[in-house]
Amino acid sequence: MSDRSLPTGTPAAQGVDATGVHAFLDALEADPAIEPHSLMIMRRGRLVASGWWAPYTPQRPHLLYSLSKSFTSTAAALAVGEGLLRFDDPVISYFPEFEADITDPRSRAMRVRHVASMASGHEAETLERAMANDRDELVRGFLLVPPERDPGTVFAYNQPATYTLAAIVQRVTGQSLTDYLRSRLLDRIGIGEVAWLRDRAGRELGFSGLHATTDAIARLGQLYLQDGVWEGERLLPEGWVAEATRPHIDNSSGTPEAAQSDWQQGYGYQFWKARHGYRGDGAYGQFCVVLPEHDAVIATTAATEEMQRVLDLAWEHLLPAFGPEPLSGREAADEALGERLALLALPPVPGKSAPPERHRDWSGAEFTPDGGVCADQPKLTGVEVTADADGWGLSLTEDGRRLDLRIGEAGWAVAEGTMPTAVSGGWADADTLAVDVVFLETPHRLAVTCSLPQRTFTAKWRTTPLHSPPLRAMRAPRPSV
């Protein structure tokens, strides 16, 4: 997190009813399908509420998944402002080395604005087809997938489209997205360290893979709310925010249900229009919600497959809490909210201490996958329970590599270092050990259960990581030495 703290204010002073925030927290925590990780609310330029559900913390980066796309779009805006790219240029003009390969007239007609707005002319996601065409050069693989329709006429959420936009930015600037954004934007608005996953070609993905703090999400949203101006200085080209956040392509199904879906209100330049305001979002509940009509920004990280539900709860509880005038006599309510936010925590996993009479049986016990293979993580081939003077541990072996974990006596046992994790759980009975492993720089947790009589284990994701990474990759990428 940046050393430059966001300006703060009490909810009441900024016209926010603390009871509405309490109700939102109640609803998030009551829904078994939602695991909240963090929340920040900005109102009228001030941070009025922020909290992290332990073991998640403010300083820790979190995988943003497709919320990364909004940062990519912002990098493209800066490149446009510097005259390095134009949204009306054909995509192929930035990749002359593929000129002879790309013969489909629709691929050749595709412009930068089309890939920026998910309007490449394809009718569905092209990632697998593009990778099958060329795994090492995804732009070429993408352009070799003929669009079914004319570019600009149909919406399809499409990872290679954003990857191509990111590749153009990295090509015309001669820098990675992170390096290009650093001096021009991140440093200026107070965003600290971020890390972005790269592909085989060494490019930052653009469409996913950015790891950043909730604070970074809130700052990006506030920058857009302020029309690209930060502390009186214009950072984004004039007119960019309005252009990036208006609908460029219709993505509605036309059904009655579409009116209630925040994914069918139109799509801008890597931003979704919503029933209220607009947003960047990523899988499993990573949200940057900008509400110009309320002068507010909502930033969240989470682990949920019910993303619409999170937005529904925000509309139900937070929108009515945003009033037009400061509120008086609410000091106690504001203080109570602050105290609650400071104590947020994910419930620990139930479990007892190791049964004393089975200590010798469990210590050093090894387990193989139930059924012969771990379906959720196929290269996870073994689990060993360990014991030493410091207590009990668990070692997971995947593809010949071990991940050593400590099982805490109560609550979450947090480990830092190269693989930030938190472990909670214990013995369900004398024959069964059950723990959850939270990979703290991602939205994901793995439930591991060992059966002593069968000497087998199961390992199941609560929310399944996209793109099937190995366990050792479940963290923010570290700088290469």
C-alpha positions as CSV (number, residue, x, y, z in Angstrom):
1,M,0.0,0.0,0.0
2,S,1.2,3.6,-0.7
3,D,2.7,5.7,2.0
4,R,0.5,8.5,0.8
5,S,-2.7,7.8,2.7
6,L,-6.0,8.7,1.2
7,P,-7.8,11.6,2.8
8,T,-10.3,10.3,5.4
9,G,-13.6,11.5,6.8
10,T,-16.3,10.2,9.0
11,P,-19.2,8.7,7.2
12,A,-21.7,11.2,8.7
13,A,-19.6,14.2,7.6
14,Q,-19.7,12.9,4.0
15,G,-23.4,12.2,4.1
16,V,-23.1,8.4,4.6
17,D,-25.4,6.6,7.0
18,A,-23.2,4.1,8.9
19,T,-26.2,1.8,9.4
20,G,-26.4,1.2,5.7
21,V,-22.7,0.1,5.7
22,H,-23.4,-2.1,8.7
23,A,-26.4,-3.7,6.7
24,F,-24.1,-4.3,3.7
25,L,-21.5,-6.0,5.9
26,D,-24.3,-8.1,7.6
27,A,-25.6,-9.2,4.2
28,L,-22.1,-10.1,2.9
29,E,-21.3,-12.1,6.0
30,A,-24.7,-13.9,6.1
31,D,-24.5,-15.1,2.5
32,P,-22.7,-18.5,2.4
33,A,-21.9,-18.1,-1.2
34,I,-19.9,-14.9,-0.6
35,E,-16.5,-14.7,1.1
36,P,-15.6,-11.1,1.5
37,H,-11.9,-10.1,1.7
38,S,-11.9,-6.3,1.7
39,L,-14.0,-3.2,1.4
40,M,-13.2,0.5,0.8
41,I,-15.8,3.2,0.3
42,M,-14.8,6.7,-0.9
43,R,-17.4,9.5,-0.7
44,R,-16.8,13.0,-1.9
45,G,-13.0,12.4,-2.2
46,R,-12.6,10.9,1.3
47,L,-12.2,7.4,2.6
48,V,-15.2,6.9,4.9
49,A,-15.0,3.1,5.5
50,S,-12.4,0.4,5.0
51,G,-11.9,-3.0,6.4
52,W,-10.1,-6.3,5.6
53,W,-11.4,-9.8,6.7
54,A,-8.4,-11.4,8.5
55,P,-6.2,-13.1,7.5
56,Y,-6.4,-10.7,4.5
57,T,-4.7,-7.3,5.3
58,P,-4.4,-3.8,3.7
59,Q,-0.8,-4.1,2.6
60,R,-1.2,-7.4,0.8
61,P,-1.7,-7.5,-3.0
62,H,-4.7,-9.5,-4.3
63,L,-5.1,-11.1,-7.7
64,L,-7.6,-8.8,-9.5
65,Y,-8.4,-11.1,-12.5
66,S,-10.2,-9.1,-15.1
67,L,-10.2,-5.9,-13.1
68,S,-6.7,-5.8,-14.7
69,K,-8.4,-4.9,-17.9
70,S,-9.3,-1.4,-16.6
71,F,-5.7,-0.7,-15.8
72,T,-4.7,-1.8,-19.3
73,S,-7.3,0.5,-20.8
74,T,-5.9,3.3,-18.7
75,A,-2.4,2.6,-20.0
76,A,-3.8,2.8,-23.5
77,A,-5.4,6.2,-22.7
78,L,-1.9,7.5,-21.7
79,A,-0.4,6.2,-24.9
80,V,-3.2,7.9,-26.9
81,G,-2.5,11.1,-25.0
82,E,1.2,10.9,-26.0
83,G,0.4,10.3,-29.6
84,L,1.8,6.8,-29.6
85,L,-1.4,5.0,-30.7
86,R,-4.7,5.8,-32.3
87,F,-7.9,4.0,-31.6
88,D,-9.0,4.3,-35.3
89,D,-5.9,2.4,-36.6
90,P,-6.2,-1.1,-37.8
91,V,-4.8,-3.6,-35.3
92,I,-2.7,-5.3,-37.9
93,S,-0.9,-2.0,-38.6
94,Y,0.9,-2.4,-35.2
95,F,2.1,-5.9,-36.2
96,P,3.5,-5.7,-39.7
97,E,5.4,-9.0,-39.2
98,F,2.0,-10.8,-39.3
99,E,0.8,-8.9,-42.4
100,A,1.3,-11.9,-44.8
101,D,-0.4,-14.4,-42.4
102,I,-3.6,-12.4,-41.7
103,T,-5.7,-12.7,-44.8
104,D,-9.2,-12.7,-43.4
105,P,-10.8,-9.3,-44.4
106,R,-12.6,-8.9,-41.0
107,S,-9.4,-9.6,-39.1
108,R,-7.7,-7.0,-41.2
109,A,-10.6,-4.5,-40.7
110,M,-10.4,-4.8,-36.9
111,R,-9.4,-1.5,-35.3
112,V,-7.9,-0.7,-31.9
113,R,-11.3,0.6,-30.7
114,H,-12.8,-2.8,-31.5
115,V,-10.5,-4.8,-29.3
116,A,-10.8,-2.1,-26.6
117,S,-14.6,-2.5,-26.5
118,M,-14.9,-6.3,-26.9
119,A,-16.3,-5.8,-30.4
120,S,-13.8,-7.6,-32.5
121,G,-16.6,-9.3,-34.5
122,H,-16.2,-12.7,-32.8
123,E,-19.3,-14.1,-31.4
124,A,-17.6,-15.9,-28.4
125,E,-14.4,-16.1,-26.4
126,T,-11.4,-16.9,-28.6
127,L,-8.7,-17.7,-26.0
128,E,-8.5,-21.5,-26.6
129,R,-8.7,-21.1,-30.4
130,A,-6.1,-18.4,-30.4
131,M,-3.8,-20.4,-28.3
132,A,-4.3,-23.4,-30.5
133,N,-3.3,-21.2,-33.5
134,D,-0.1,-19.9,-31.8
135,R,0.6,-20.4,-28.2
136,D,3.8,-18.4,-28.3
137,E,2.4,-15.3,-30.0
138,L,-1.1,-14.8,-28.9
139,V,-1.7,-11.7,-31.0
140,R,-1.0,-13.7,-34.2
141,G,-3.1,-16.6,-32.8
142,F,-6.0,-14.2,-32.2
143,L,-5.8,-12.5,-35.6
144,L,-5.9,-16.0,-37.2
145,V,-9.3,-16.6,-35.7
146,P,-11.7,-15.2,-38.4
147,P,-14.5,-13.1,-36.8
148,E,-17.9,-14.3,-37.6
149,R,-19.3,-10.8,-37.9
150,D,-18.0,-7.4,-38.9
151,P,-15.9,-5.7,-36.2
152,G,-18.0,-3.3,-34.2
153,T,-21.3,-5.1,-34.6
154,V,-21.4,-7.7,-31.8
155,F,-20.2,-8.0,-28.2
156,A,-18.1,-11.0,-27.0
157,Y,-16.1,-11.0,-23.8
158,N,-12.8,-12.0,-25.2
159,Q,-9.4,-12.3,-23.4
160,P,-7.2,-12.1,-26.5
161,A,-8.9,-8.8,-27.5
162,T,-7.6,-7.2,-24.3
163,Y,-4.3,-9.0,-24.6
164,T,-3.9,-7.5,-28.1
165,L,-4.6,-4.0,-26.8
166,A,-2.0,-4.5,-24.0
167,A,0.5,-5.8,-26.6
168,I,0.0,-2.7,-28.7
169,V,0.7,-0.5,-25.7
170,Q,3.8,-2.4,-24.7
171,R,5.0,-2.3,-28.3
172,V,4.5,1.4,-29.0
173,T,5.9,2.4,-25.6
174,G,8.8,0.0,-25.5
175,Q,7.9,-0.8,-21.8
176,S,5.8,-3.2,-19.8
177,L,2.4,-2.0,-18.7
178,T,3.6,-1.7,-15.1
179,D,6.7,0.3,-16.0
180,Y,4.8,2.6,-18.4
181,L,2.1,3.3,-15.8
182,R,4.5,3.7,-12.9
183,S,5.8,7.3,-13.5
184,R,2.8,8.5,-15.5
185,L,0.1,7.3,-13.2
186,L,0.8,4.9,-10.3
187,D,3.3,7.1,-8.5
188,R,1.3,10.2,-9.1
189,I,-1.9,8.9,-7.5
190,G,-0.1,7.0,-4.7
191,I,-0.3,3.4,-5.8
192,G,2.5,1.3,-4.4
193,E,3.9,-1.9,-5.6
194,V,1.9,-4.0,-8.1
195,A,2.9,-7.1,-10.0
196,W,1.5,-8.5,-13.3
197,L,1.7,-12.0,-14.6
198,R,3.5,-12.5,-17.9
199,D,3.1,-14.9,-20.8
200,R,5.8,-17.0,-22.6
201,A,6.7,-14.0,-24.7
202,G,7.5,-12.0,-21.6
203,R,4.5,-9.7,-22.0
204,E,2.2,-8.7,-19.1
205,L,-1.1,-10.3,-19.8
206,G,-3.2,-7.2,-19.8
207,F,-6.5,-9.1,-19.6
208,S,-5.8,-10.6,-16.2
209,G,-2.9,-11.3,-13.7
210,L,-2.5,-7.9,-12.0
211,H,-1.9,-8.2,-8.3
212,A,-2.6,-5.0,-6.4
213,T,-4.0,-3.8,-3.1
214,T,-7.6,-2.7,-2.4
215,D,-6.2,0.8,-2.0
216,A,-5.0,0.7,-5.6
217,I,-8.5,-0.2,-6.7
218,A,-10.0,2.6,-4.8
219,R,-7.5,5.1,-6.2
220,L,-8.1,4.1,-9.8
221,G,-11.8,4.5,-9.2
222,Q,-11.4,7.9,-7.6
223,L,-9.2,9.0,-10.5
224,Y,-12.0,8.1,-12.9
225,L,-14.6,9.7,-10.7
226,Q,-12.5,12.9,-10.9
227,D,-12.4,12.8,-14.7
228,G,-8.8,11.8,-14.8
229,V,-7.6,14.7,-12.6
230,W,-5.6,14.1,-9.3
231,E,-4.8,16.8,-6.9
232,G,-5.5,19.4,-9.5
233,E,-3.3,17.8,-12.2
234,R,-4.8,16.2,-15.3
235,L,-3.3,12.7,-15.7
236,L,-5.7,11.2,-18.3
237,P,-6.5,12.9,-21.6
238,E,-9.4,15.2,-21.4
239,G,-12.6,13.4,-22.5
240,W,-11.1,10.0,-21.9
241,V,-13.2,9.0,-18.9
242,A,-16.5,9.9,-20.6
243,E,-15.4,8.0,-23.7
244,A,-14.1,4.9,-21.9
245,T,-17.1,4.5,-19.6
246,R,-19.9,5.0,-22.1
247,P,-21.5,2.0,-24.0
248,H,-19.6,1.3,-27.2
249,I,-21.3,-2.0,-27.9
250,D,-24.7,-3.4,-26.9
251,N,-24.3,-6.5,-24.7
252,S,-27.9,-7.0,-23.7
253,S,-29.7,-10.3,-24.4
254,G,-32.9,-8.4,-24.9
255,T,-34.7,-10.5,-22.4
256,P,-36.7,-9.1,-19.4
257,E,-34.0,-10.4,-17.1
258,A,-31.4,-8.2,-18.8
259,A,-32.7,-5.1,-17.0
260,Q,-31.7,-6.7,-13.7
261,S,-28.2,-7.8,-14.8
262,D,-25.2,-5.5,-14.3
263,W,-23.5,-7.4,-17.1
264,Q,-26.0,-6.4,-19.8
265,Q,-26.0,-2.5,-19.6
266,G,-23.4,-1.9,-22.3
267,Y,-19.6,-2.1,-22.5
268,G,-17.1,0.7,-22.8
269,Y,-13.3,0.5,-23.1
270,Q,-12.6,-2.3,-20.6
271,F,-15.2,-0.9,-18.3
272,W,-18.7,-2.3,-17.7
273,K,-21.7,0.0,-17.6
274,A,-23.9,-1.0,-14.7
275,R,-27.4,-0.3,-13.5
276,H,-25.7,2.4,-11.3
277,G,-22.5,4.0,-12.6
278,Y,-19.9,1.9,-14.1
279,R,-17.2,-0.5,-13.0
280,G,-14.1,-2.6,-13.6
281,D,-14.5,-6.1,-12.3
282,G,-12.7,-9.4,-12.0
283,A,-13.7,-13.0,-11.4
284,Y,-14.8,-13.9,-7.9
285,G,-15.8,-10.4,-6.8
286,Q,-12.9,-8.0,-7.5
287,F,-14.8,-4.7,-8.0
288,C,-14.0,-1.1,-8.7
289,V,-17.5,0.5,-8.7
290,V,-17.7,4.2,-9.7
291,L,-20.9,6.0,-8.9
292,P,-20.8,9.6,-10.3
293,E,-24.4,10.3,-9.3
294,H,-23.4,9.6,-5.7
295,D,-19.8,11.0,-5.8
296,A,-18.7,7.6,-4.5
297,V,-16.3,4.7,-5.2
298,I,-16.7,1.2,-3.8
299,A,-13.7,-1.1,-4.0
300,T,-13.9,-4.8,-3.0
301,T,-12.0,-8.0,-3.1
302,A,-13.7,-11.3,-2.5
303,A,-14.1,-15.0,-3.3
304,T,-17.5,-15.7,-4.7
305,E,-19.2,-17.0,-7.8
306,E,-22.3,-14.9,-7.1
307,M,-20.9,-11.6,-8.3
308,Q,-24.3,-10.2,-9.2
309,R,-25.4,-10.8,-5.7
310,V,-22.6,-8.6,-4.3
311,L,-23.7,-5.8,-6.6
312,D,-27.4,-6.4,-5.6
313,L,-26.5,-6.0,-2.0
314,A,-24.5,-2.8,-2.7
315,W,-27.5,-1.3,-4.5
316,E,-29.8,-2.4,-1.7
317,H,-27.8,-1.2,1.3
318,L,-25.2,1.3,0.2
319,L,-27.0,3.5,-2.3
320,P,-29.7,4.5,0.2
321,A,-26.9,5.3,2.7
322,F,-25.5,8.0,0.4
323,G,-27.4,11.1,1.4
324,P,-27.2,14.6,-0.1
325,E,-26.1,16.4,3.2
326,P,-23.9,15.7,6.1
327,L,-25.6,13.9,9.0
328,S,-25.5,15.2,12.6
329,G,-25.5,13.4,15.8
330,R,-24.0,10.2,14.4
331,E,-20.7,10.1,16.2
332,A,-21.6,6.9,18.1
333,A,-22.8,5.1,14.9
334,D,-19.6,6.2,13.0
335,E,-17.4,5.0,15.9
336,A,-19.3,1.6,16.1
337,L,-18.7,1.1,12.3
338,G,-15.0,1.9,12.6
339,E,-14.7,-0.6,15.4
340,R,-16.5,-3.3,13.5
341,L,-14.4,-2.7,10.3
342,A,-11.2,-3.0,12.4
343,L,-12.3,-6.4,13.7
344,L,-13.4,-8.1,10.5
345,A,-12.3,-11.7,10.1
346,L,-13.1,-14.8,8.2
347,P,-14.4,-17.6,10.6
348,P,-11.7,-20.1,11.4
349,V,-12.3,-23.7,10.2
350,P,-13.6,-25.9,12.9
351,G,-11.2,-28.5,14.2
352,K,-9.8,-30.1,17.3
353,S,-6.2,-30.6,18.5
354,A,-4.5,-33.8,17.5
355,P,-5.9,-36.7,19.6
356,P,-3.1,-37.6,22.0
357,E,-3.6,-41.4,21.7
358,R,-3.1,-41.1,17.9
359,H,-0.1,-38.8,17.9
360,R,2.3,-41.6,16.8
361,D,-0.1,-42.7,14.0
362,W,-0.5,-39.2,12.6
363,S,3.1,-38.0,12.9
364,G,4.8,-38.6,9.6
365,A,1.7,-40.1,8.0
366,E,1.6,-39.9,4.2
367,F,-1.4,-39.8,2.0
368,T,-2.2,-40.3,-1.7
369,P,-5.1,-38.9,-3.7
370,D,-8.5,-40.5,-3.1
371,G,-9.4,-42.3,-6.3
372,G,-5.8,-42.1,-7.5
373,V,-5.9,-38.5,-8.7
374,C,-6.8,-35.1,-7.3
375,A,-9.4,-33.9,-9.7
376,D,-9.2,-30.2,-8.6
377,Q,-5.3,-30.1,-8.8
378,P,-4.1,-33.1,-10.8
379,K,-0.4,-32.7,-10.2
380,L,-1.0,-32.6,-6.4
381,T,0.2,-36.2,-5.7
382,G,0.9,-36.4,-2.0
383,V,0.3,-35.0,1.5
384,E,2.3,-35.6,4.6
385,V,1.4,-34.7,8.2
386,T,4.4,-33.6,10.2
387,A,5.1,-32.9,13.9
388,D,7.9,-31.1,15.7
389,A,8.5,-29.0,18.8
390,D,6.5,-26.1,17.2
391,G,3.4,-28.2,16.5
392,W,1.8,-29.8,13.6
393,G,2.3,-29.2,9.9
394,L,1.2,-30.3,6.5
395,S,3.4,-30.8,3.4
396,L,1.7,-30.8,0.0
397,T,3.7,-32.4,-2.9
398,E,2.9,-31.2,-6.4
399,D,4.9,-32.0,-9.5
400,G,7.8,-33.1,-7.2
401,R,7.8,-29.9,-5.2
402,R,6.8,-29.5,-1.6
403,L,4.8,-26.8,0.0
404,D,5.3,-26.8,3.8
405,L,2.5,-25.4,5.9
406,R,1.9,-24.9,9.6
407,I,-1.4,-25.8,11.3
408,G,-2.3,-23.3,14.0
409,E,-3.8,-24.3,17.3
410,A,-6.6,-21.8,16.8
411,G,-7.6,-19.3,14.2
412,W,-5.5,-18.7,11.1
413,A,-1.8,-19.6,11.0
414,V,-0.3,-17.1,8.6
415,A,3.0,-17.7,6.8
416,E,4.8,-15.1,4.9
417,G,7.9,-15.6,2.7
418,T,7.8,-16.9,-0.8
419,M,4.3,-18.3,-0.5
420,P,2.0,-16.3,1.7
421,T,-0.7,-18.6,3.1
422,A,-3.0,-18.9,6.0
423,V,-4.1,-22.3,7.4
424,S,-7.0,-23.1,9.7
425,G,-8.6,-26.3,10.8
426,G,-7.7,-29.5,12.7
427,W,-9.0,-32.9,13.5
428,A,-12.7,-33.6,12.8
429,D,-12.2,-36.9,14.7
430,A,-9.4,-39.2,15.5
431,D,-9.2,-40.5,11.9
432,T,-9.8,-37.3,10.0
433,L,-7.7,-34.1,9.6
434,A,-9.4,-31.2,7.7
435,V,-7.8,-27.9,7.0
436,D,-8.3,-24.9,4.7
437,V,-5.3,-23.3,3.0
438,V,-5.9,-19.7,1.9
439,F,-3.5,-18.4,-0.7
440,L,-3.4,-14.8,0.6
441,E,-2.4,-13.0,-2.7
442,T,-5.4,-14.6,-4.5
443,P,-9.1,-15.1,-3.9
444,H,-8.6,-18.8,-3.4
445,R,-8.6,-21.4,-0.7
446,L,-8.0,-25.1,-0.9
447,A,-9.8,-27.5,1.5
448,V,-7.6,-30.5,2.3
449,T,-8.9,-33.6,4.1
450,C,-6.8,-36.6,5.1
451,S,-8.3,-39.9,6.1
452,L,-5.9,-42.0,8.3
453,P,-7.6,-45.4,7.8
454,Q,-7.5,-45.1,4.0
455,R,-4.2,-43.1,3.9
456,T,-5.9,-40.9,1.2
457,F,-6.6,-37.2,0.9
458,T,-9.0,-35.0,-1.0
459,A,-8.2,-31.4,-2.0
460,K,-11.0,-29.2,-3.3
461,W,-11.0,-25.5,-4.3
462,R,-13.7,-23.4,-2.7
463,T,-13.4,-21.2,-5.8
464,T,-11.4,-22.7,-8.7
465,P,-8.4,-20.7,-9.9
466,L,-8.7,-19.7,-13.6
467,H,-6.2,-21.2,-16.0
468,S,-5.2,-24.0,-13.6
469,P,-1.9,-22.7,-12.1
470,P,0.3,-24.8,-10.0
471,L,0.2,-24.1,-6.3
472,R,3.6,-22.4,-6.4
473,A,2.1,-19.9,-8.8
474,M,-0.7,-18.9,-6.4
475,R,0.9,-15.6,-5.5
476,A,2.0,-12.3,-7.0
477,P,5.0,-12.7,-9.3
478,R,8.2,-11.6,-7.7
479,P,10.8,-9.4,-9.5
480,S,13.4,-11.4,-11.3
481,V,17.0,-11.0,-10.0
